[in-house]
Amino acid sequence: MQMEMGGGEEEAGSSSAPLKVAQCENGNDAIASCCASEVDGEKEEEEERKDGSDHEEIDGEDEEHEFVPGPLLSLKDQLEKDKDDESLRKWKEKLLGCVEETDGNRETEVIFHSIGIISDGCTETMTSLPITENQNSMLFSLKEGSQYCLKLKFSVKHNLVCGLNYVNTVWKKGVRVDQSRGMLGTFAPQQEPYEHLLEEETTPSGALARGLYTAKLKFEDDDKRNHLELDYCFEIRKT
């Protein structure tokens, strides 16, 4: 009996040993899986850091290779650059203007002489610039639903003006209602003033459109030099 009981205890002991081993094995698997996840996380962090550094290097390269324009040559220098080539010299003079009107030691000067309005059913009107304090800032009156365009007269002195452009912003009762942009182009210095028409526009129509408007017309070139800022008023009426 005792032997049988002893044998039973041995069997119980022998049966508990595999259970402990199984528990240890399961614990090792859990530890191994945790270690593997930590390694994968470290790898992902390293890849993210590498990607971030690559982007920084690319951004740095873009900043280093940013386009920087060369020095602006005077009109006289540009004309004398190929003076030995007769055909090229004549073409440049026709395109760029007369050398006698240039002064390479001075910046380009754009002088606006007048601004006018051309509209359907109205006579052309011109206003001398600059507008003095004694002058009326009301430049013109327009019929609702009519087409019109602004006409400019200006001179260019000393050197080329490149990419002369304008922004015309319109307000009514302090609220901005319109803003138009346009490019006039590149102009060489010359004795005779230039005349240029801005893009044609159409006035709004209806009872709410009628009334007094204020506006600002601004001219700049490619070098962001401001050549004119003109504050003016106009009216839209029914007839």
Secondary structure, 3 states (H helix, E strand, C coil): CHHHHHHHHHHHHHHHHHHHHHHHHHHHHHHHHHHHHHHHHHHHHHHHHHHHHHHHHHHHHHHHCCCCCCCCCCHHHHHHCCCCCHHHHHHHHHHHCCHHHECCCCCCEEEEEEEEEEECCCCCEEEECCCCCCCCCEEEEEECCCEEEEEEEEEEEECCEEEEEEEEEEEECCEEEEEEEEEEEEECCCCCCEEEECCCEECCCCCCCCEEEEEEEEEECCCCCEEEEEEEEEEEECC
